[in-house]
Amino acid sequence: MKIDDWLLEILACPACKSALRAEAETEELACTGCGRVYPVRDDIPVLLVDEARTP
């Protein structure tokens, strides 16, 4: 997964607006607030609440 650090700094969870952290082993972005996990497909984050896994 290739997401630049500067991009990761400005991305936010669409549900709660908290920061996201990269989960390299699963190629997903996890929310530090609500815990939702968003997929990354072809190095593009899919930040749709309907596509997220919930904790």
Protein Blocks (a to p, Z undefined) as FASTA:
>chain_A
ZZdfklmmmpccfklopacdddfknopaddfklopacddeehiacfbfklpccZZ
